[in-house]
């Protein structure tokens, strides 16, 4: 179930601090997003269809279109951020990383696995013990992933991944790709919004699912980069049992859920970031 209360995302100042760079990503210029589209295209990521949903249009008495991000290799929009991160890394350091580490119980880990497999980069994916299934194990192994099952939740697996990176002899040649809290990942996700306005210039509102917040941050930052998109509203949708953002808005502070009770356990987050 999806919360029946629609949450509009405030376009306040959004700030990211990370190992690679520190940026106010609500104020990125249009040129940042143009370059992101170039990198994503260079990586071979095709634009996904934007198709009208007759059923939803009838139910909501509005023109409703769906963006079919499930058609990517790996099954989600996350490949945009994964490939974009790696191409940005190459531009900054002169080559792709010698190895990649990430932590994810779901789509992000699959996306990083796909990108690293295509670019021939060794990849380690750390999955919390409460998220592993036989199907995930088979899918990830098909992309030659070094699969590590450790941590009782994503936060623990994330810390294990960071510690693993710091234990390497040459951390400059390796990298840890955060699922959502990195400018390069967010910029990669923004390319989806660019495709939407290309195909539906009269769009009035974009509603996006919200887990950690990387996709919706990319959408907002892209729209803010161009005055002609200033009237487009952005809304978030979370599954019941993984609705930390909705609860945070209601309480006026960042909320940490005791646990995720949604059946879609790997699609949600127990909390976000102050950034």
TORMAR-308820 format. One record per residue (C-alpha): residue in one letter; x, y, z. Coordinates in pm, whole numbers, always signed. Each point is the difference from the previous one (the first is absolute). Layout:
<rs>
a|X|Y|Z $
...
</rs>
This chain:
<rs>
x|+0|+0|+0 $
x|+104|+356|-66 $
x|-71|+274|+250 $
x|-314|+181|-106 $
x|+144|+330|+116 $
x|+189|+169|-279 $
x|+321|+166|+113 $
x|+136|+290|-199 $
x|+375|+32|+27 $
x|+119|+340|+107 $
x|+251|+166|-226 $
x|+224|+119|+280 $
x|+378|+9|+4 $
x|+130|-353|-43 $
x|+362|-60|+93 $
x|+221|-303|-46 $
x|+338|-66|+159 $
x|+196|-297|-126 $
x|+350|-127|-56 $
x|+24|+109|-362 $
x|-149|+349|+22 $
x|-235|+228|+190 $
x|-285|+156|-191 $
x|-324|+186|+50 $
x|-186|-221|-243 $
x|-313|+215|-4 $
x|+205|+266|-176 $
x|+183|-201|-265 $
x|-8|+179|-338 $
x|-161|-148|-310 $
x|+343|-88|-139 $
x|+46|-261|+275 $
x|-309|-186|-119 $
x|+93|+30|-366 $
x|+331|-170|+77 $
x|-182|-266|+202 $
x|-216|-85|-299 $
x|+310|-26|-219 $
x|+168|-239|+242 $
x|-308|-218|+39 $
x|-40|-19|-378 $
x|+370|-85|-35 $
x|-56|-287|+242 $
x|-260|-139|-240 $
x|-302|+62|+220 $
x|-304|+33|-224 $
x|-283|+242|+68 $
x|-298|-185|+144 $
x|-356|+38|-131 $
x|-248|+247|+147 $
x|-345|-149|-59 $
x|-350|+105|+94 $
x|-178|-216|+255 $
x|-364|-26|-102 $
x|-99|-150|+335 $
x|+173|+262|+219 $
x|-116|+281|-225 $
x|-358|-117|+46 $
x|+38|-53|+375 $
x|+155|+341|+63 $
x|-183|+193|-272 $
x|+330|+127|-132 $
x|+253|-77|-270 $
x|+232|-245|+175 $
x|+318|-133|-159 $
x|+237|-266|+130 $
x|+377|-8|-51 $
x|+110|-358|-60 $
x|+331|-4|+187 $
x|-40|-372|+58 $
x|+118|-58|-358 $
x|+363|+74|+88 $
x|+248|-281|+43 $
x|-25|-70|+371 $
x|-366|+100|+9 $
x|+6|+353|+141 $
x|+104|+364|-42 $
x|+299|-66|+225 $
x|+225|-83|-295 $
x|-7|+370|-89 $
x|+172|+95|+323 $
x|+239|-296|-2 $
x|+130|+60|-353 $
x|+10|+377|+48 $
x|+206|-36|+316 $
x|+254|-221|-174 $
x|+38|+230|-300 $
x|+41|+301|+230 $
x|+265|-192|+193 $
x|+187|-68|-324 $
x|-11|+368|-99 $
x|+136|+104|+338 $
x|+262|-271|+53 $
x|+95|-89|-358 $
x|-130|-357|+12 $
x|-285|-206|+136 $
x|+47|-121|+359 $
x|+208|-311|+61 $
x|-289|-142|+198 $
x|-342|+104|+123 $
x|-170|-66|+332 $
x|-362|+69|+83 $
x|-265|-105|+248 $
x|-357|-66|-106 $
x|-282|-239|+65 $
x|-166|+71|-333 $
x|+14|+191|-327 $
x|+312|+209|+64 $
x|+218|-305|+51 $
x|-132|-152|-320 $
x|+60|+325|-191 $
x|+360|+28|+120 $
x|+53|-366|-89 $
x|-130|+63|-354 $
x|+217|+308|-49 $
x|+316|-166|+133 $
x|-60|-313|-207 $
x|-33|+207|-317 $
x|+311|+206|+80 $
x|+200|-301|+124 $
x|+49|+137|+352 $
x|+21|-238|+301 $
x|-303|+58|+218 $
x|-93|-86|+358 $
x|-362|+28|+111 $
x|-76|-23|+370 $
x|-354|-114|+77 $
x|-153|-2|+349 $
x|-99|-343|+123 $
x|-368|+94|+13 $
x|-7|+83|-372 $
x|+171|-290|-174 $
x|-204|-248|-203 $
x|+95|-284|-229 $
x|-119|+202|-298 $
x|+220|+298|+90 $
x|+295|-229|+52 $
x|-46|-149|-348 $
x|-54|+336|-169 $
x|+306|+162|+154 $
x|+221|-302|-63 $
x|-89|+25|-370 $
x|+186|+335|-1 $
x|+311|-147|+169 $
x|-59|+187|+324 $
x|+194|-68|+317 $
x|-303|-40|+224 $
x|+41|+70|+371 $
x|-294|-69|+232 $
x|+67|+197|+313 $
x|-191|+240|+222 $
x|-349|-26|+143 $
x|-126|+308|-189 $
x|+113|+230|-279 $
x|+156|+252|+239 $
x|+229|-270|+139 $
x|+87|-130|-348 $
x|+73|+356|-111 $
x|+249|+47|+283 $
x|+161|-336|-76 $
x|+47|+113|-360 $
x|+161|+328|+105 $
x|+232|-184|+239 $
x|+89|-244|-279 $
x|+94|+290|-228 $
x|+213|+167|+268 $
x|+186|-328|+63 $
x|+130|-13|-357 $
x|+362|+94|-70 $
x|-89|+251|-272 $
x|-342|+152|+60 $
x|+49|+261|-273 $
x|-32|-270|-268 $
x|-307|-161|+155 $
x|-337|+147|+92 $
x|-314|-53|+203 $
x|-322|+94|-181 $
x|-268|+117|+240 $
x|-355|-89|-111 $
x|-124|+360|+11 $
x|+217|+247|+194 $
x|+250|+104|-264 $
x|-17|+278|-262 $
x|+99|-230|-285 $
x|-272|-251|+87 $
x|-259|+277|+32 $
x|+103|+158|-330 $
x|-31|-337|-169 $
x|-352|-40|+132 $
x|-88|+350|-125 $
x|+24|-115|-361 $
x|-336|-169|+43 $
x|-165|+340|+63 $
x|+172|+146|-306 $
x|-153|-275|-213 $
x|-344|+63|+149 $
x|-6|+370|-88 $
x|+136|-79|-346 $
x|-297|-224|-75 $
x|-268|+178|+205 $
x|+75|+371|-14 $
x|-333|+85|+164 $
x|+49|-223|+305 $
x|-139|+161|+315 $
x|+111|-239|+272 $
x|+253|-282|+35 $
x|-64|-260|+270 $
x|+293|-221|+92 $
x|+50|-282|+243 $
x|+222|+88|+295 $
x|+241|-227|+181 $
x|+329|+166|+90 $
x|-88|+304|-208 $
x|+257|-6|-281 $
x|-249|-16|-285 $
x|-227|+273|+128 $
x|+302|+219|+79 $
x|+113|-46|-360 $
x|-344|+93|-133 $
x|-23|+312|+217 $
x|+352|+120|-73 $
x|-53|-43|-375 $
x|-327|+193|+5 $
x|+157|+279|+203 $
x|+279|+40|-253 $
x|-234|+150|-260 $
x|-256|+274|+62 $
x|-240|-141|-258 $
x|-57|-303|+225 $
x|-72|+207|+313 $
x|-374|-71|-10 $
x|+42|-379|-1 $
x|-90|-144|+340 $
x|+170|-303|+153 $
x|-167|-256|+223 $
x|+129|-304|+186 $
x|-156|-342|+53 $
x|+109|-248|+265 $
x|-126|-343|+93 $
x|-181|-40|+330 $
x|+247|-131|+253 $
x|+295|+182|-163 $
x|-127|+358|+13 $
x|+271|+182|+193 $
x|-22|+309|-223 $
x|-375|+40|+44 $
x|+36|-37|+375 $
x|+294|+241|+1 $
x|-207|+266|-178 $
x|-285|-52|+246 $
x|+230|+35|+302 $
x|+226|+270|-141 $
x|+318|-200|+62 $
x|+186|-294|-148 $
x|-160|-321|+124 $
x|+170|-337|+45 $
x|-242|-290|-36 $
x|+38|-278|+255 $
x|-21|-247|-287 $
x|-132|-31|-354 $
x|-325|-196|+2 $
x|-82|+30|-370 $
x|+10|-326|-197 $
x|+220|+193|-247 $
x|+273|+11|+265 $
x|+292|+82|-230 $
x|-179|+285|-179 $
x|-26|+219|+308 $
x|+231|+162|+252 $
x|-42|+30|+376 $
x|+123|+358|-21 $
x|+157|+246|-239 $
x|+275|+255|+34 $
x|-8|+351|+141 $
x|+150|+107|-332 $
</rs>
